[in-house]
Amino acid sequence: MPSATPKSYFWKAVRDSVPFVFVAGPFGLLFGVLAAEAGLKLVEIMTFTVTVFAGSAQFTALQLLREEAPTLIILASALAVNLRVAMYSASLTPYLGAAPLWQRIFAAYLTVDQSYSLAIVQYEKEPEMTLQQRVAYFFGTNGLIAPIWFGTTLAGALLGAQIPDSWALDFALPIAFLAMIAPMLRTPAHVVAMLVSIIVAILAVGIPYNLGLLVAGLAGMIAGAQAELWLARKGALT
């Protein structure tokens, strides 16, 4: 759609994000419930979710809070879980790096798994998009997700224990990541990173404070990078 307006790209992104609504809703509701059960006050819960706006990091920090882990471990774990966002930012820079500073700041805040996965696929599919179209599309990816995340977190915090266990809201987390990861396994290096991280995560399950996940993530990134270098060298020799 090279002649489409930025506004039309914004609404296209909103439509593209609809499937993630069915994950973000239960996910936010679950976080609100668990945070309330952990003893956080409503103001603390909403401040947490609005300032951090990163579901996996929020759940990591909350779980460690419930386990009464040291503050340094909590901060380091949440930061490590969110290191992938730095890679997202580097990947998005060729597409959004020329945008005005205020737009880049806002985009950095809104860079989450769903917004990145939708945006990068769209940009690669339509490389002729203008900067304004790319920015509008990126903001549109959170046009539904962000309000629903905040709203359902608030609802979960207010309802708390009134939500029955039979609703099984915790199904949202693995489904969300499966939905995001599957379309992004486009190269052998991606597959290598995935397999290595899975294997290491299983082997490191006994490490305290869920730090095995951080070890697995690091191992997956290293393996993926090495696989990409090996494939590049192999391609250069052939």
PyMOL commands that set and color helices and strands:
alter all, ss='L'
color gray80, all
select helices_A, chain A and resi 6-16+18-37+42-52+55-66+71-81+83-96+101-109+113-125+131-140+145-162+165-167+169-184+188-203+208-237
alter helices_A, ss='H'
color red, helices_A
deselect
rebuild
show_as cartoon
